[in-house]
């Protein structure tokens, strides 16, 4: 029997298997960027989370209790980790904590005396798993005399008005402006999500981590976060208290759909105020405002004439939300008077109003400040609040005031314009304004790039500062391009570590300035394209609604814009469309578009559809489709939709980019030390020092992590298959 055919057949099958597996593995290891919504983690402790860190001092003990979902977990090791830019050095800090069991599912974690001030991730190791609680420990050894505080509320991930893109722009705009203003802490005042779904909290947690990395957030849920199980799972506790510098007591409460906190929380509030009555200044955060009023009030909690419950036609400063439970309203207001609460912050109503409340019973004054939404429909504009609180005197000041700022002045309507406008607001507001552009920042995601576009259209606002962002990364290099070339005051530093790009942007943003930066791991070499996916009816009929489905494609940096113009004889009209995805939180490499229109005629007719699509590199494709419509029942053409013109237009000027750099090698030791890195920079040279072993691996919830590019497995399979081929060959030769 001739075994050569069998030999060759076997070898051919093995080679085919080898090629197939190599192509599959290479495809799986493509260096695509993960996007922002990446490495979502759960809170495993009841007391802390990304929106509520523990506030501790070096050398102190932090006691934490495992959540019910993680009851019985045996904690073996714990670390604090963070990254920062110090003297133009990227520094990675990693501190081991002492771990002691303090009871059932309760642990004491002891901080070392030498831990530096800053905001840290808490890394927890058990015998089998590693957990990361992001931005959850705030170490402060010395407090400033004055706190800079930014306020955001009603973020409503992932929605917006009039569309999700607007909401995305305004959330990123708020995070960016807050970063430039460099607050000491940020308050989130509820309605962080819109439907309280897990996906909305995935986005809230990861955008908080990436764009507000340096800043402690003290947050509360709102009615759109109810039920609060997902809020607690991904952001932190629903109600709580924190003490800042032994001077300011902050109590956070959760007012759900009813508009008032539960009696359990009100009892909690009273106990906290009583236990810490010696703290000189006190604050309460609650989503629903107690007052719907602008100006000054001189009254007391049981003034039944001034403080009447709201109903149709009744003039009262009491909000309709708390009017549903006047017993709770008066009880909480009495606590505020008795314990001389300094300020109460709220959101919910999507408008500003400030109330200066003076109790004629206790002769105490409390400032009730309600803030407009950061990223949703509003009576005025989307915005952030920003004020300073003096820990020595208890005074509040407003360092940045828009021209419309009225503070606590009386107004005939409960609508002030005190907050700093951000982003854009296309719809008409209560004042009749429409299509407003203030301080918009767009962050677009794609397979190979993050594109940041920033503009300042506020004549009264010139700011400078540093953004410190942490973006999920993949690949062996990072490059960037800036438009316009060499904008004044811009300094860029980058470094990547453990699939994260640490990005420092020092900016000077004056009125009229616009900057675009693209950070990429692969160049954009191909133009975008747009093709017809389907249509209905088939064939296209006259006098009936025609629905056309198209797909835009740009595999590298993504699609920036698209427009459709219909030419029907002498009639030229722009067409509206819907698209998927319809949010900047997803990659914009593949976008589906849906158009609908009707062609009216009694005889067969051809029209032109001009599609213009532009990618983030700046290439534009102009494609013209000829669409033939026929009367119902007529003989259809073979191809009712054909391309009659297809032109690609390159950018007018060459793209200026930095040279790509690769990650420097590191030396690992077994001690806890400080590590500095060599970044890509616009003019600063950084040196490498000793590094530390880092447990920077986390247990992930959703979505699954992006694989790194690694051909080790490919090489191993090749070696194994070569050995198999050799064995088969020798076997047949012996036969």
C-alpha positions as CSV (number, residue, x, y, z in Angstrom):
1,X,0.0,0.0,0.0
2,X,1.3,3.4,-1.0
3,X,1.3,5.5,2.2
4,X,2.7,8.7,0.6
5,X,-0.8,10.1,-0.3
6,X,-1.9,9.5,3.3
7,X,1.3,11.2,4.5
8,X,0.8,14.2,2.3
9,X,-2.9,14.4,3.2
10,X,-2.1,14.3,6.9
11,X,0.6,16.9,6.6
12,X,-1.7,19.1,4.6
13,X,-4.5,18.9,7.2
14,X,-2.1,19.8,10.0
15,X,-0.7,22.8,8.0
16,X,-4.2,23.9,7.4
17,X,-5.1,23.6,11.1
18,X,-1.9,25.5,11.9
19,X,-2.7,28.4,9.6
20,X,-6.3,28.6,10.8
21,X,-5.3,28.7,14.4
22,X,-2.6,31.3,13.8
23,X,-5.0,33.6,12.0
24,X,-7.6,33.1,14.7
25,X,-5.2,33.9,17.5
26,X,-3.7,36.9,15.6
27,X,-7.3,38.2,15.1
28,X,-8.0,37.7,18.8
29,X,-4.9,39.6,19.8
30,X,-5.4,42.7,17.6
31,X,-4.3,45.8,19.4
32,X,-7.7,47.4,19.7
33,X,-8.4,49.9,22.5
34,X,-10.9,48.7,25.1
35,X,-12.8,52.0,25.4
36,X,-13.7,53.7,28.7
37,X,-16.4,51.3,29.9
38,X,-13.8,48.6,30.8
39,X,-12.8,46.7,34.0
40,X,-16.0,47.4,35.9
41,X,-15.6,46.3,39.6
42,X,-18.0,45.6,42.4
43,X,-17.9,47.0,45.9
44,X,-17.1,44.3,48.4
45,X,-17.4,46.5,51.5
46,X,-20.5,48.3,52.9
47,X,-18.8,51.5,53.8
48,X,-16.8,52.7,50.7
49,X,-16.9,52.9,47.0
50,X,-15.8,55.0,44.0
51,X,-18.4,57.6,45.0
52,X,-17.6,57.5,48.7
53,X,-14.0,57.0,49.9
54,X,-12.9,56.3,53.5
55,X,-11.1,59.5,54.8
56,X,-8.1,58.4,56.8
57,X,-4.7,59.6,58.1
58,X,-1.3,57.9,57.8
59,X,-0.9,55.3,60.5
60,X,-4.6,55.1,61.2
61,X,-6.8,52.0,61.2
62,X,-9.7,51.6,58.8
63,X,-12.5,49.2,59.7
64,X,-14.6,47.8,56.9
65,X,-17.4,45.2,56.7
66,X,-17.9,42.8,53.8
67,X,-21.2,43.1,51.9
68,X,-23.6,40.3,52.0
69,X,-22.6,39.1,48.5
70,X,-19.0,38.6,49.8
71,X,-19.8,37.3,53.3
72,X,-17.2,34.7,54.3
73,X,-14.4,36.0,52.1
74,X,-11.1,35.5,53.8
75,X,-8.9,38.6,53.2
76,X,-5.2,37.8,53.2
77,X,-3.5,40.9,51.9
78,X,-4.4,44.5,51.1
79,X,-2.7,47.4,49.3
80,X,-3.3,51.0,48.4
81,X,-2.3,52.0,44.9
82,X,-2.4,55.2,42.9
83,X,-0.6,57.2,40.2
84,X,0.2,60.9,40.1
85,X,2.4,63.4,38.4
86,X,5.0,65.0,40.7
87,X,7.6,67.4,39.5
88,X,6.9,66.2,35.9
89,X,7.5,62.6,37.1
90,X,4.8,60.0,36.8
91,X,4.9,58.3,40.2
92,X,3.2,55.0,41.1
93,X,2.6,54.5,44.8
94,X,1.9,51.1,46.3
95,X,1.6,50.6,50.0
96,X,1.0,47.3,51.9
97,X,-1.7,47.5,54.7
98,X,-1.8,45.6,57.9
99,X,-4.8,43.2,57.9
100,X,-6.5,42.0,61.0
101,X,-9.9,40.3,61.5
102,X,-12.2,42.4,63.7
103,X,-15.2,40.2,63.8
104,X,-17.5,38.3,61.5
105,X,-16.9,39.6,57.9
106,X,-15.2,42.7,59.5
107,X,-11.5,43.6,59.0
108,X,-9.2,46.3,60.3
109,X,-6.7,47.7,57.8
110,X,-3.7,49.6,59.2
111,X,-2.1,52.2,57.1
112,X,1.7,52.7,57.2
113,X,2.9,56.0,58.7
114,X,4.7,57.1,55.6
115,X,1.7,56.8,53.2
116,X,1.5,60.0,51.0
117,X,-1.6,62.1,50.9
118,X,-3.9,61.3,48.0
119,X,-6.8,59.3,46.6
120,X,-6.1,55.5,46.3
121,X,-7.6,52.3,45.0
122,X,-7.9,49.6,47.6
123,X,-6.6,46.3,46.4
124,X,-7.8,43.2,48.4
125,X,-6.4,39.7,48.0
126,X,-8.0,36.5,49.2
127,X,-6.5,33.1,48.7
128,X,-8.0,32.8,45.2
129,X,-9.0,36.2,44.0
130,X,-8.0,39.8,43.8
131,X,-10.5,42.7,44.1
132,X,-10.1,46.4,43.3
133,X,-12.3,49.1,45.0
134,X,-11.6,52.1,42.8
135,X,-10.8,55.6,44.3
136,X,-12.1,54.4,47.7
137,X,-9.5,55.5,50.2
138,X,-8.6,59.2,50.7
139,X,-5.5,59.8,52.8
140,X,-5.2,63.3,54.3
141,X,-2.5,64.2,56.8
142,X,-3.0,68.0,56.6
143,X,-6.1,69.8,55.5
144,X,-6.1,73.1,53.7
145,X,-7.7,76.0,55.4
146,X,-10.1,76.4,52.5
147,X,-11.7,73.6,50.5
148,X,-12.5,74.0,46.8
149,X,-15.7,72.1,46.1
150,X,-17.2,71.2,42.7
151,X,-20.8,70.1,42.5
152,X,-22.5,67.9,39.9
153,X,-26.0,66.5,40.0
154,X,-28.5,64.7,37.8
155,X,-25.8,63.2,35.5
156,X,-28.3,60.7,34.1
157,X,-25.9,58.2,32.6
158,X,-26.5,57.3,29.7
159,X,-29.1,59.8,28.4
160,X,-29.4,63.4,27.5
161,X,-31.6,66.2,26.1
162,X,-32.4,66.2,23.2
163,X,-30.3,63.1,22.7
164,X,-27.7,60.9,24.3
165,X,-24.8,62.5,22.4
166,X,-25.6,65.9,24.1
167,X,-25.7,64.2,27.5
168,X,-22.3,62.5,26.8
169,X,-20.8,65.8,25.7
170,X,-22.0,67.6,28.8
171,X,-20.9,64.9,31.2
172,X,-17.4,64.9,29.8
173,X,-17.4,68.7,29.7
174,X,-18.3,68.9,33.3
175,X,-15.6,66.4,34.3
176,X,-13.1,68.3,32.2
177,X,-13.9,71.7,33.6
178,X,-13.9,70.4,37.1
179,X,-10.4,68.8,36.4
180,X,-9.0,72.1,35.2
181,X,-10.5,73.9,38.3
182,X,-8.7,71.3,40.4
183,X,-11.2,71.0,43.4
184,X,-10.3,69.3,46.7
185,X,-13.4,67.2,46.4
186,X,-16.6,66.8,44.3
187,X,-20.1,66.3,45.5
188,X,-22.5,64.2,43.4
189,X,-26.1,65.0,44.4
190,X,-28.1,62.1,42.9
191,X,-29.7,60.8,39.7
192,X,-26.3,59.5,38.6
193,X,-28.1,56.9,36.4
194,X,-31.4,57.3,34.5
195,X,-33.0,53.8,34.8
196,X,-30.8,52.4,37.7
197,X,-29.6,49.7,35.2
198,X,-26.2,48.0,35.6
199,X,-24.9,49.4,32.3
200,X,-25.5,53.0,33.4
201,X,-23.4,52.4,36.5
202,X,-20.7,50.7,34.4
203,X,-20.4,54.0,32.6
204,X,-20.7,56.1,35.7
205,X,-18.0,54.2,37.5
206,X,-15.5,54.0,34.6
207,X,-15.9,57.6,33.4
208,X,-15.5,58.7,37.0
209,X,-12.3,56.6,37.2
210,X,-10.9,57.7,33.9
211,X,-11.7,61.5,33.9
212,X,-11.9,62.3,37.7
213,X,-9.1,60.0,38.8
214,X,-7.5,62.5,41.3
215,X,-10.6,63.8,42.9
216,X,-12.5,62.3,45.9
217,X,-16.2,62.1,45.2
218,X,-18.8,62.2,48.0
219,X,-22.0,61.1,46.3
220,X,-25.6,60.2,47.1
221,X,-28.3,58.5,45.0
222,X,-31.5,60.2,43.7
223,X,-34.9,58.9,42.7
224,X,-33.6,57.7,39.3
225,X,-31.1,55.6,41.3
226,X,-34.0,53.7,43.0
227,X,-33.9,50.9,43.8
228,X,-30.4,51.6,45.0
229,X,-29.0,48.1,44.8
230,X,-26.9,48.8,41.7
231,X,-25.9,52.2,43.0
232,X,-24.5,50.5,46.1
233,X,-23.0,47.7,44.1
234,X,-20.9,49.9,41.8
235,X,-20.7,53.4,43.4
236,X,-21.1,53.2,47.2
237,X,-23.4,53.5,50.2
238,X,-26.8,55.2,49.9
239,X,-26.6,57.2,53.1
240,X,-23.5,57.9,55.3
241,X,-21.5,60.5,57.0
242,X,-17.9,61.8,56.7
243,X,-15.8,64.2,58.8
244,X,-13.4,66.5,57.0
245,X,-10.4,67.8,58.9
246,X,-12.3,67.7,62.3
247,X,-14.0,70.8,61.1
248,X,-16.8,69.8,58.7
249,X,-19.3,67.0,59.2
250,X,-21.0,65.9,55.9
251,X,-24.2,63.7,56.1
252,X,-25.5,62.1,52.9
253,X,-29.2,61.0,52.6
254,X,-31.1,59.1,50.0
255,X,-34.5,60.6,49.0
256,X,-36.1,58.2,46.6
257,X,-39.4,58.4,44.7
258,X,-41.3,59.8,47.7
259,X,-39.1,62.9,47.8
260,X,-38.0,62.6,51.4
261,X,-35.6,60.3,53.2
262,X,-37.0,57.4,55.2
263,X,-37.6,57.7,58.9
264,X,-34.7,55.3,59.4
265,X,-32.4,57.8,57.7
266,X,-33.9,60.7,59.6
267,X,-33.1,58.8,62.9
268,X,-29.6,58.2,61.5
269,X,-29.2,61.9,60.7
270,X,-30.2,62.9,64.2
271,X,-27.8,60.4,65.8
272,X,-24.9,61.6,63.7
273,X,-25.7,65.3,64.4
274,X,-25.9,64.5,68.1
275,X,-22.8,62.4,68.3
276,X,-20.7,64.9,66.4
277,X,-22.3,68.1,67.7
278,X,-18.9,69.3,68.6
279,X,-17.8,69.5,65.0
280,X,-18.1,73.3,64.2
281,X,-19.6,73.1,60.7
282,X,-22.1,70.7,59.3
283,X,-23.6,69.9,55.9
284,X,-26.4,67.7,54.5
285,X,-26.6,66.3,51.0
286,X,-30.1,65.2,49.9
287,X,-31.3,64.9,46.3
288,X,-34.8,66.5,46.7
289,X,-34.6,70.2,47.8
290,X,-36.6,71.2,50.9
291,X,-37.4,74.6,49.4
292,X,-38.5,75.7,45.9
293,X,-37.6,79.3,46.3
294,X,-34.9,81.9,45.5
295,X,-33.8,84.4,48.1
296,X,-33.9,84.9,51.9
297,X,-36.3,83.4,54.4
298,X,-36.7,84.5,58.0
299,X,-38.9,81.9,59.7
300,X,-38.8,78.8,61.9
301,X,-39.6,75.1,61.4
302,X,-43.1,75.2,62.8
303,X,-44.2,78.4,61.1
304,X,-47.5,77.0,59.6
305,X,-48.3,80.3,57.9
306,X,-45.1,80.8,56.0
307,X,-44.1,77.2,55.6
308,X,-47.3,75.7,54.2
309,X,-47.4,72.5,52.1
310,X,-47.4,73.1,48.4
311,X,-50.6,72.6,46.4
312,X,-52.0,74.2,43.3
313,X,-52.4,77.9,43.8
314,X,-50.7,78.0,47.2
315,X,-47.8,80.4,47.6
316,X,-45.2,78.7,49.7
317,X,-41.4,78.2,49.6
318,X,-41.8,74.6,50.5
319,X,-41.0,72.2,47.7
320,X,-43.8,69.9,46.4
321,X,-41.5,66.9,47.2
322,X,-41.3,67.5,50.9
323,X,-44.8,68.8,51.0
324,X,-45.9,65.1,50.7
325,X,-44.5,64.6,54.2
326,X,-44.7,67.8,56.2
327,X,-44.0,65.9,59.4
328,X,-40.6,64.8,58.0
329,X,-40.0,68.4,56.6
330,X,-40.6,70.1,60.0
331,X,-38.6,67.4,61.9
332,X,-35.6,67.7,59.7
333,X,-35.8,71.5,59.6
334,X,-35.8,71.5,63.4
335,X,-32.7,69.3,63.4
336,X,-31.1,71.8,61.0
337,X,-31.9,74.7,63.3
338,X,-31.0,72.9,66.5
339,X,-27.6,71.7,65.3
340,X,-26.8,74.9,63.3
341,X,-26.3,73.1,60.0
342,X,-24.1,75.3,57.8
343,X,-25.4,74.3,54.3
344,X,-27.7,71.8,52.6
345,X,-27.1,70.9,49.0
346,X,-29.7,69.4,46.6
347,X,-30.4,68.7,42.9
348,X,-33.4,67.1,41.2
349,X,-35.2,70.2,39.8
350,X,-32.7,70.8,37.0
351,X,-32.5,74.5,37.9
352,X,-30.5,76.7,40.3
353,X,-32.0,78.4,43.3
354,X,-30.2,79.5,46.5
355,X,-32.0,80.1,49.8
356,X,-30.5,81.9,52.8
357,X,-32.6,80.5,55.7
358,X,-32.4,82.3,59.1
359,X,-34.2,80.7,62.0
360,X,-36.0,83.3,64.2
361,X,-36.1,80.6,66.9
362,X,-32.4,79.8,67.1
363,X,-30.9,82.8,65.3
364,X,-28.9,80.5,63.1
365,X,-28.4,80.7,59.3
366,X,-28.3,77.8,56.9
367,X,-27.6,78.1,53.2
368,X,-29.8,75.8,51.0
369,X,-28.2,75.5,47.6
370,X,-30.0,73.7,44.8
371,X,-28.1,73.1,41.6
372,X,-29.1,72.6,38.0
373,X,-28.6,69.4,36.2
374,X,-25.2,68.6,34.7
375,X,-26.3,66.6,31.7
376,X,-30.1,66.6,31.1
377,X,-33.1,68.7,30.3
378,X,-33.1,72.0,32.2
379,X,-34.9,75.3,32.7
380,X,-31.6,77.1,32.0
381,X,-28.4,75.3,31.0
382,X,-26.4,72.3,32.1
383,X,-23.7,73.2,34.5
384,X,-21.5,72.5,37.5
385,X,-21.4,74.3,40.8
386,X,-18.1,75.5,42.3
387,X,-17.5,77.2,45.7
388,X,-15.0,77.5,48.4
389,X,-15.6,76.6,52.0
390,X,-13.4,78.0,54.7
391,X,-12.7,75.4,57.4
392,X,-11.6,78.0,59.9
393,X,-14.5,80.4,59.6
394,X,-17.3,78.4,57.9
395,X,-17.6,81.1,55.2
396,X,-18.7,80.2,51.6
397,X,-17.4,82.1,48.6
398,X,-17.8,81.8,44.9
399,X,-14.6,82.3,43.0
400,X,-16.1,81.9,39.6
401,X,-19.3,83.8,38.9
402,X,-21.1,83.9,35.6
403,X,-22.4,87.3,34.7
404,X,-25.9,86.1,35.6
405,X,-24.9,85.2,39.2
406,X,-27.3,86.5,41.9
407,X,-26.3,84.3,44.8
408,X,-29.0,84.5,47.5
409,X,-30.8,87.6,46.3
410,X,-34.5,87.6,46.3
411,X,-36.2,86.8,42.9
412,X,-39.8,86.7,41.9
413,X,-39.3,83.3,40.3
414,X,-37.4,80.3,41.7
415,X,-34.8,80.3,38.9
416,X,-31.3,81.5,39.3
417,X,-28.3,81.3,37.0
418,X,-25.6,80.8,39.5
419,X,-23.8,77.7,38.2
420,X,-21.0,77.6,35.6
421,X,-22.5,76.5,32.2
422,X,-20.8,73.7,30.4
423,X,-21.2,71.8,27.2
424,X,-24.0,72.6,24.8
425,X,-27.8,73.0,25.1
426,X,-29.7,72.8,21.8
427,X,-33.3,73.0,23.0
428,X,-35.1,76.2,24.0
429,X,-35.1,76.7,27.8
430,X,-37.5,78.5,30.0
431,X,-35.8,81.8,29.1
432,X,-36.3,81.3,25.4
433,X,-32.6,80.6,24.7
434,X,-31.7,77.8,22.2
435,X,-28.7,76.3,20.5
436,X,-26.3,77.5,23.1
437,X,-22.7,76.4,23.2
438,X,-20.7,77.1,26.3
439,X,-17.7,74.8,27.2
440,X,-18.1,71.7,25.1
441,X,-15.7,68.7,25.4
442,X,-16.2,65.6,23.3
443,X,-14.4,62.3,24.0
444,X,-14.8,59.9,21.0
445,X,-13.8,56.3,21.2
446,X,-12.6,54.0,18.4
447,X,-10.6,50.8,17.8
448,X,-7.3,52.7,17.7
449,X,-7.8,56.2,19.1
450,X,-9.3,58.5,21.8
451,X,-10.2,61.8,20.2
452,X,-10.7,64.8,22.5
453,X,-12.2,68.0,21.2
454,X,-12.4,71.1,23.5
455,X,-13.8,74.6,23.0
456,X,-14.4,77.6,25.2
457,X,-17.2,79.9,24.2
458,X,-17.5,81.6,27.6
459,X,-16.3,85.2,27.2
460,X,-15.9,85.6,30.9
461,X,-14.0,82.4,31.6
462,X,-10.3,81.9,31.0
463,X,-8.9,78.9,32.9
464,X,-5.6,77.1,33.1
465,X,-4.8,73.9,34.8
466,X,-3.9,70.2,34.4
467,X,-6.1,67.3,33.4
468,X,-5.0,63.9,34.7
469,X,-6.8,61.2,32.9
470,X,-6.4,57.4,33.0
471,X,-7.6,55.7,29.8
472,X,-7.8,52.0,29.2
473,X,-5.0,51.1,26.7
474,X,-3.7,48.3,24.6
475,X,-0.6,48.1,22.5
476,X,3.1,48.7,22.6
477,X,3.2,52.4,21.9
478,X,1.3,55.7,22.2
479,X,1.3,58.6,19.7
480,X,-0.8,61.7,19.5
481,X,-1.6,64.6,17.2
482,X,-2.7,68.1,18.1
483,X,-4.8,70.6,16.2
484,X,-4.0,73.4,15.9
485,X,-0.3,72.8,15.9
486,X,1.5,74.0,19.0
487,X,-1.4,75.7,20.9
488,X,-0.2,78.0,23.6
489,X,0.3,76.6,27.0
490,X,-0.3,72.9,26.1
491,X,2.0,70.3,27.6
492,X,1.4,66.6,27.2
493,X,2.8,63.8,29.2
494,X,1.9,60.2,28.7
495,X,2.7,56.8,30.2
496,X,1.0,53.4,30.1
497,X,1.1,50.7,32.6
498,X,-1.0,47.6,33.2
499,X,-3.2,48.4,30.1
500,X,-3.8,51.9,31.3
501,X,-2.7,55.2,29.6
502,X,-1.8,57.8,32.3
503,X,-2.3,61.2,30.6
504,X,-1.4,64.6,31.9
505,X,-2.6,67.6,29.9
506,X,-1.6,71.1,31.0
507,X,-3.9,73.5,29.4
508,X,-4.6,77.2,29.0
509,X,-8.2,77.6,27.8
510,X,-9.2,81.1,26.9
511,X,-12.3,82.4,25.3
512,X,-12.5,81.3,21.7
513,X,-9.9,78.6,22.0
514,X,-10.4,75.2,20.4
515,X,-8.1,72.2,20.7
516,X,-8.3,68.7,19.3
517,X,-6.0,65.9,20.5
518,X,-6.0,62.3,19.2
519,X,-4.2,59.6,21.2
520,X,-3.7,56.5,19.2
521,X,-1.9,53.2,19.1
522,X,-2.1,52.7,15.3
523,X,-2.2,55.3,12.5
524,X,-5.4,55.9,10.4
525,X,-4.6,54.8,6.9
526,X,-8.0,54.2,5.3
527,X,-10.8,56.5,4.5
528,X,-14.3,55.9,5.8
529,X,-16.9,54.2,3.7
530,X,-20.7,54.0,3.7
531,X,-22.7,51.2,2.1
532,X,-26.3,50.2,1.7
533,X,-27.3,47.4,4.1
534,X,-30.9,47.0,3.2
535,X,-34.1,48.9,2.3
536,X,-37.8,48.5,2.3
537,X,-40.1,48.1,0.4
538,X,-38.3,46.1,-2.3
539,X,-38.2,47.4,-4.9
540,X,-38.5,51.1,-4.0
541,X,-42.1,52.1,-4.7
542,X,-43.4,55.6,-5.4
543,X,-45.8,57.3,-3.0
544,X,-44.9,55.0,-0.1
545,X,-42.6,55.6,2.9
546,X,-39.1,54.3,1.8
547,X,-36.8,53.1,4.6
548,X,-33.1,52.9,3.8
549,X,-30.5,51.2,6.1
550,X,-26.9,52.2,5.6
551,X,-23.7,51.3,7.4
552,X,-20.8,53.7,8.0
553,X,-17.4,52.0,8.4
554,X,-14.1,53.4,9.6
555,X,-11.9,50.6,11.1
556,X,-9.3,52.8,12.8
557,X,-10.0,56.2,14.3
558,X,-13.8,56.1,13.8
559,X,-16.5,58.2,12.2
560,X,-16.8,61.9,13.1
561,X,-19.7,63.1,11.1
562,X,-22.2,62.1,8.4
563,X,-24.8,64.0,6.3
564,X,-27.4,62.9,3.7
565,X,-28.8,65.2,1.0
566,X,-31.7,64.1,-1.3
567,X,-31.7,65.5,-4.8
568,X,-35.2,65.0,-6.4
569,X,-35.1,67.0,-9.6
570,X,-34.8,70.6,-8.6
571,X,-35.7,69.9,-5.0
572,X,-32.7,69.5,-2.7
573,X,-33.3,68.6,1.0
574,X,-31.2,67.5,3.9
575,X,-32.4,64.2,5.5
576,X,-32.7,63.5,9.2
577,X,-31.6,60.1,10.4
578,X,-31.3,57.8,13.4
579,X,-28.2,55.9,14.2
580,X,-26.8,53.1,16.3
581,X,-24.7,53.4,18.4
582,X,-26.1,56.8,19.5
583,X,-23.7,57.5,22.3
584,X,-20.0,58.5,22.7
585,X,-19.7,55.8,25.3
586,X,-19.4,53.2,22.5
587,X,-16.9,53.0,19.7
588,X,-17.7,54.8,16.5
589,X,-16.1,52.5,14.0
590,X,-19.3,50.9,12.7
591,X,-22.5,52.9,12.7
592,X,-25.9,51.9,11.3
593,X,-28.0,54.7,9.9
594,X,-31.7,54.7,9.1
595,X,-33.4,57.2,6.7
596,X,-37.0,57.5,5.7
597,X,-38.5,59.6,2.9
598,X,-41.2,59.4,0.3
599,X,-40.9,60.1,-3.5
600,X,-44.2,61.3,-5.0
601,X,-44.8,60.7,-8.7
602,X,-47.0,58.8,-11.1
603,X,-44.2,57.5,-13.3
604,X,-40.9,55.8,-12.6
605,X,-38.3,58.3,-11.2
606,X,-34.7,58.3,-10.2
607,X,-33.3,60.4,-7.3
608,X,-29.8,61.0,-6.0
609,X,-28.8,60.5,-2.4
610,X,-25.5,62.3,-1.6
611,X,-23.8,60.8,1.5
612,X,-20.9,62.6,3.1
613,X,-18.9,60.8,5.7
614,X,-15.8,62.1,7.6
615,X,-13.5,60.2,9.9
616,X,-11.5,61.6,12.9
617,X,-8.3,61.7,10.8
618,X,-10.0,64.2,8.6
619,X,-10.7,62.1,5.5
620,X,-14.0,62.7,3.8
621,X,-15.8,60.3,1.4
622,X,-18.5,61.7,-0.9
623,X,-20.6,58.9,-2.3
624,X,-23.7,59.4,-4.5
625,X,-26.4,56.7,-4.8
626,X,-28.9,56.7,-7.6
627,X,-32.2,55.2,-6.4
628,X,-34.9,54.3,-8.9
629,X,-38.5,54.3,-7.7
630,X,-41.3,52.7,-9.7
631,X,-45.1,52.6,-9.5
632,X,-46.5,49.6,-7.5
633,X,-46.7,46.6,-9.8
634,X,-44.3,47.9,-12.4
635,X,-41.3,45.8,-13.6
636,X,-38.4,46.6,-11.2
637,X,-34.9,47.4,-12.5
638,X,-32.2,44.8,-11.8
639,X,-30.3,47.1,-9.4
640,X,-32.6,49.9,-8.1
641,X,-29.8,51.4,-6.0
642,X,-26.4,51.9,-7.6
643,X,-23.3,54.1,-6.8
644,X,-22.8,56.7,-9.5
645,X,-19.9,58.7,-7.8
646,X,-17.4,57.9,-5.1
647,X,-14.7,60.4,-4.2
648,X,-12.3,60.5,-1.2
649,X,-11.0,63.8,-0.1
650,X,-7.8,63.9,2.0
651,X,-7.2,66.6,4.7
652,X,-6.0,69.9,3.3
653,X,-2.8,69.9,5.4
654,X,-0.6,67.0,6.6
655,X,-1.3,65.6,10.0
656,X,1.4,66.5,12.6
657,X,2.0,63.7,15.1
658,X,4.5,62.8,17.8
659,X,6.8,59.9,17.3
660,X,5.5,56.8,19.0
661,X,7.3,55.6,22.1
662,X,7.4,52.2,23.8
663,X,7.0,51.3,27.4
664,X,10.3,51.4,29.4
665,X,11.5,48.4,31.1
666,X,11.0,48.2,34.9
667,X,12.9,46.4,37.7
668,X,10.8,44.5,40.2
669,X,11.6,44.4,43.9
670,X,9.8,42.9,46.9
671,X,9.6,46.0,48.9
672,X,7.0,48.8,48.9
673,X,8.6,51.8,47.2
674,X,7.8,54.7,44.9
675,X,8.1,54.1,41.2
676,X,8.7,56.8,38.6
677,X,8.3,56.4,34.9
678,X,9.6,57.9,31.6
679,X,6.7,59.4,29.8
680,X,6.2,60.7,26.3
681,X,6.5,64.5,26.9
682,X,6.7,67.8,25.1
683,X,9.9,68.8,26.7
684,X,10.5,67.1,30.0
685,X,13.0,64.2,30.6
686,X,12.0,61.7,33.2
687,X,14.2,59.1,34.8
688,X,13.5,55.5,35.9
689,X,13.8,54.4,39.5
690,X,13.2,51.2,41.5
691,X,9.7,49.8,41.2
692,X,7.6,47.6,43.3
693,X,5.6,44.4,42.9
694,X,2.1,45.5,42.1
695,X,-1.0,43.4,42.6
696,X,-2.8,45.5,39.9
697,X,-5.0,42.6,38.8
698,X,-8.7,42.8,39.5
699,X,-11.8,40.6,39.5
700,X,-14.0,42.0,36.8
701,X,-17.7,42.1,36.6
702,X,-18.8,43.3,33.2
703,X,-17.8,43.8,30.5
704,X,-15.0,41.2,30.0
705,X,-11.5,42.5,29.8
706,X,-9.6,43.2,26.6
707,X,-6.8,40.7,25.9
708,X,-3.3,42.0,25.5
709,X,-1.4,41.3,22.4
710,X,0.6,38.1,23.2
711,X,2.0,35.7,20.7
712,X,3.3,33.2,23.3
713,X,0.4,30.9,22.7
714,X,0.8,31.1,18.9
715,X,4.5,30.1,19.2
716,X,3.7,27.2,21.5
717,X,1.1,25.9,19.0
718,X,3.5,26.2,16.2
719,X,6.2,24.2,18.0
720,X,3.7,21.5,19.1
721,X,2.3,21.1,15.5
722,X,5.8,20.9,14.0
723,X,6.6,18.1,16.5
724,X,3.4,16.3,15.5
725,X,4.2,16.6,11.8
726,X,7.7,15.2,12.4
727,X,6.4,12.3,14.4
728,X,3.9,11.4,11.7
729,X,6.6,11.7,9.0
730,X,9.0,9.4,10.8
731,X,6.2,6.9,11.5
732,X,5.3,6.6,7.9
733,X,8.9,6.3,6.8
734,X,9.4,3.3,9.1
735,X,6.3,1.7,7.7
